[in-house]
Amino acid sequence: MRREDVVDAARFALGWWNTTPDESEANRSEAQVSRIWRSQLEKRFPGSLSFEVEPVPESARSRIDAVDFVQGTAYEFKVSGKNPHHRFFRDIWKVAVFNAQGGNRITKLIFLVGEPGTSDLTDLFTQSVRGVAKANLGIDVEIVSVCGLASGCPAR
């Protein structure tokens, strides 16, 4: 499975994103988009990804959205694009904690973020954190802007 396949599934799923100011409705919409993304990936690549991976066994509080253990790649999908830095930094730590448990190792984190979230992740601090994650934790972190097919955003 290629990175582009996961991004395409996210773009497809964002077609169901409802950009409402109502927080409760937005949370339901985000959960629906995540379910559609996962369903698309399960349908197109059965058995290739593990979903909702717990960094610490039996700790349901924090989970990694999807992991390809063959390629050592984790995928996190921040649907809304609002305040992505909160989730971005936490996701790096989820992968680091997972790796500290031993066993399978994740060497790449692909952080998928809906528009306009990537603009919040271009600052020097974020770039420095990515460098530290690579140099000190062995985790290559990639930020990918995902624009929904039905949202009128330009094709990527």
C-alpha beads as a LAMMPS data file, in Angstrom:
LAMMPS data file: protein, C-alpha beads

156 atoms
155 bonds

1 atom types
1 bond types

-500.0 500.0 xlo xhi
-500.0 500.0 ylo yhi
-500.0 500.0 zlo zhi

Masses

1 110.0

Atoms # bond

1 1 1 0.000 0.000 0.000
2 1 1 1.276 3.433 -0.917
3 1 1 1.028 6.620 1.094
4 1 1 -1.030 8.072 -1.761
5 1 1 -3.631 5.332 -1.310
6 1 1 -4.164 6.354 2.314
7 1 1 -4.321 10.040 1.336
8 1 1 -6.852 9.276 -1.435
9 1 1 -9.053 7.426 1.057
10 1 1 -8.878 10.438 3.390
11 1 1 -9.767 12.820 0.552
12 1 1 -12.739 10.629 -0.335
13 1 1 -13.913 10.475 3.293
14 1 1 -13.710 14.252 3.677
15 1 1 -16.590 14.478 1.226
16 1 1 -18.812 13.777 4.264
17 1 1 -17.228 16.495 6.420
18 1 1 -19.719 19.024 7.756
19 1 1 -18.058 22.323 8.656
20 1 1 -20.590 23.415 11.218
21 1 1 -19.913 25.805 14.095
22 1 1 -21.919 23.473 16.369
23 1 1 -19.243 21.535 18.291
24 1 1 -21.399 18.491 18.976
25 1 1 -22.401 18.156 15.332
26 1 1 -18.795 18.739 14.218
27 1 1 -17.595 15.932 16.521
28 1 1 -20.180 13.544 15.043
29 1 1 -19.144 14.572 11.540
30 1 1 -15.463 14.029 12.342
31 1 1 -16.232 10.549 13.722
32 1 1 -18.205 9.721 10.570
33 1 1 -15.356 10.865 8.292
34 1 1 -12.904 8.740 10.302
35 1 1 -15.179 5.687 9.984
36 1 1 -15.496 6.186 6.218
37 1 1 -11.700 6.570 5.889
38 1 1 -11.134 3.358 7.808
39 1 1 -13.840 1.526 5.860
40 1 1 -12.295 2.589 2.536
41 1 1 -8.877 1.352 3.632
42 1 1 -10.245 -1.956 4.969
43 1 1 -12.149 -2.503 1.721
44 1 1 -9.255 -1.643 -0.602
45 1 1 -6.441 -3.216 1.448
46 1 1 -7.910 -5.919 3.692
47 1 1 -5.563 -6.924 6.489
48 1 1 -2.854 -4.413 5.521
49 1 1 -3.464 -2.014 8.386
50 1 1 -4.151 -2.370 12.082
51 1 1 -6.575 0.248 13.390
52 1 1 -6.882 1.934 16.789
53 1 1 -3.503 0.594 17.941
54 1 1 -2.864 1.125 21.645
55 1 1 0.620 2.538 22.363
56 1 1 0.427 0.961 25.813
57 1 1 -1.456 -2.360 25.985
58 1 1 -4.888 -2.094 27.595
59 1 1 -4.770 1.689 27.568
60 1 1 -7.780 2.680 25.510
61 1 1 -7.258 6.379 26.244
62 1 1 -4.821 7.037 23.395
63 1 1 -4.731 5.132 20.154
64 1 1 -2.895 5.389 16.868
65 1 1 -5.434 5.642 14.036
66 1 1 -3.788 3.131 11.685
67 1 1 -0.493 1.248 11.473
68 1 1 1.100 -0.642 8.610
69 1 1 3.454 -2.924 10.548
70 1 1 5.080 -4.297 7.386
71 1 1 6.253 -0.819 6.368
72 1 1 6.614 0.477 9.937
73 1 1 4.311 3.404 9.187
74 1 1 1.666 4.983 11.406
75 1 1 -1.121 7.179 10.071
76 1 1 -2.965 9.783 12.103
77 1 1 -5.893 11.646 10.549
78 1 1 -6.881 15.031 11.983
79 1 1 -10.087 15.627 10.067
80 1 1 -11.092 19.170 10.967
81 1 1 -7.849 21.043 10.403
82 1 1 -8.601 23.199 13.464
83 1 1 -5.813 23.434 16.073
84 1 1 -3.855 20.541 14.560
85 1 1 -0.746 21.231 16.636
86 1 1 -2.444 19.881 19.775
87 1 1 -2.975 16.504 18.191
88 1 1 0.259 16.577 16.146
89 1 1 2.592 16.707 19.149
90 1 1 0.539 14.126 21.046
91 1 1 0.651 11.767 18.037
92 1 1 4.451 11.878 17.934
93 1 1 4.506 10.850 21.584
94 1 1 2.013 8.032 20.959
95 1 1 4.421 6.546 18.403
96 1 1 7.438 7.069 20.699
97 1 1 5.641 5.341 23.592
98 1 1 4.560 2.497 21.295
99 1 1 8.172 1.993 20.186
100 1 1 9.376 1.993 23.802
101 1 1 7.216 -1.087 24.471
102 1 1 9.500 -3.212 22.254
103 1 1 8.404 -5.548 19.491
104 1 1 7.236 -4.026 16.211
105 1 1 8.739 -0.616 15.549
106 1 1 7.175 2.384 13.826
107 1 1 9.739 4.447 11.933
108 1 1 7.424 6.814 10.066
109 1 1 4.430 8.860 11.163
110 1 1 2.248 10.367 8.479
111 1 1 0.036 13.065 9.936
112 1 1 -2.920 13.699 7.650
113 1 1 -4.631 17.001 8.319
114 1 1 -7.648 18.611 6.720
115 1 1 -7.525 22.107 5.272
116 1 1 -6.442 24.629 6.483
117 1 1 -4.506 22.815 9.212
118 1 1 -1.143 22.478 7.531
119 1 1 -0.561 26.229 7.663
120 1 1 -0.536 25.910 11.477
121 1 1 2.245 23.321 11.240
122 1 1 4.832 25.206 9.204
123 1 1 6.450 27.173 12.025
124 1 1 10.052 26.742 13.115
125 1 1 9.115 24.992 16.358
126 1 1 7.125 22.295 14.550
127 1 1 9.987 21.787 12.095
128 1 1 12.417 21.493 15.032
129 1 1 10.192 18.906 16.719
130 1 1 10.162 16.878 13.499
131 1 1 13.967 17.018 13.441
132 1 1 14.229 15.882 17.061
133 1 1 11.753 13.051 16.424
134 1 1 13.929 11.825 13.544
135 1 1 17.329 12.291 15.194
136 1 1 16.514 11.196 18.748
137 1 1 13.488 8.911 18.416
138 1 1 14.054 7.403 14.959
139 1 1 10.637 8.599 13.759
140 1 1 10.380 10.339 10.404
141 1 1 7.341 12.643 10.606
142 1 1 5.545 13.775 7.476
143 1 1 2.689 16.278 7.409
144 1 1 0.220 15.818 4.558
145 1 1 -2.506 18.308 3.720
146 1 1 -5.704 16.526 2.789
147 1 1 -8.376 18.353 0.875
148 1 1 -11.772 16.736 0.409
149 1 1 -12.832 15.893 -3.127
150 1 1 -16.253 17.478 -2.648
151 1 1 -15.048 20.617 -0.856
152 1 1 -14.011 22.565 -3.914
153 1 1 -10.336 22.560 -2.905
154 1 1 -7.802 22.267 -5.703
155 1 1 -6.673 18.741 -6.549
156 1 1 -3.371 17.683 -5.019

Bonds

1 1 1 2
2 1 2 3
3 1 3 4
4 1 4 5
5 1 5 6
6 1 6 7
7 1 7 8
8 1 8 9
9 1 9 10
10 1 10 11
11 1 11 12
12 1 12 13
13 1 13 14
14 1 14 15
15 1 15 16
16 1 16 17
17 1 17 18
18 1 18 19
19 1 19 20
20 1 20 21
21 1 21 22
22 1 22 23
23 1 23 24
24 1 24 25
25 1 25 26
26 1 26 27
27 1 27 28
28 1 28 29
29 1 29 30
30 1 30 31
31 1 31 32
32 1 32 33
33 1 33 34
34 1 34 35
35 1 35 36
36 1 36 37
37 1 37 38
38 1 38 39
39 1 39 40
40 1 40 41
41 1 41 42
42 1 42 43
43 1 43 44
44 1 44 45
45 1 45 46
46 1 46 47
47 1 47 48
48 1 48 49
49 1 49 50
50 1 50 51
51 1 51 52
52 1 52 53
53 1 53 54
54 1 54 55
55 1 55 56
56 1 56 57
57 1 57 58
58 1 58 59
59 1 59 60
60 1 60 61
61 1 61 62
62 1 62 63
63 1 63 64
64 1 64 65
65 1 65 66
66 1 66 67
67 1 67 68
68 1 68 69
69 1 69 70
70 1 70 71
71 1 71 72
72 1 72 73
73 1 73 74
74 1 74 75
75 1 75 76
76 1 76 77
77 1 77 78
78 1 78 79
79 1 79 80
80 1 80 81
81 1 81 82
82 1 82 83
83 1 83 84
84 1 84 85
85 1 85 86
86 1 86 87
87 1 87 88
88 1 88 89
89 1 89 90
90 1 90 91
91 1 91 92
92 1 92 93
93 1 93 94
94 1 94 95
95 1 95 96
96 1 96 97
97 1 97 98
98 1 98 99
99 1 99 100
100 1 100 101
101 1 101 102
102 1 102 103
103 1 103 104
104 1 104 105
105 1 105 106
106 1 106 107
107 1 107 108
108 1 108 109
109 1 109 110
110 1 110 111
111 1 111 112
112 1 112 113
113 1 113 114
114 1 114 115
115 1 115 116
116 1 116 117
117 1 117 118
118 1 118 119
119 1 119 120
120 1 120 121
121 1 121 122
122 1 122 123
123 1 123 124
124 1 124 125
125 1 125 126
126 1 126 127
127 1 127 128
128 1 128 129
129 1 129 130
130 1 130 131
131 1 131 132
132 1 132 133
133 1 133 134
134 1 134 135
135 1 135 136
136 1 136 137
137 1 137 138
138 1 138 139
139 1 139 140
140 1 140 141
141 1 141 142
142 1 142 143
143 1 143 144
144 1 144 145
145 1 145 146
146 1 146 147
147 1 147 148
148 1 148 149
149 1 149 150
150 1 150 151
151 1 151 152
152 1 152 153
153 1 153 154
154 1 154 155
155 1 155 156
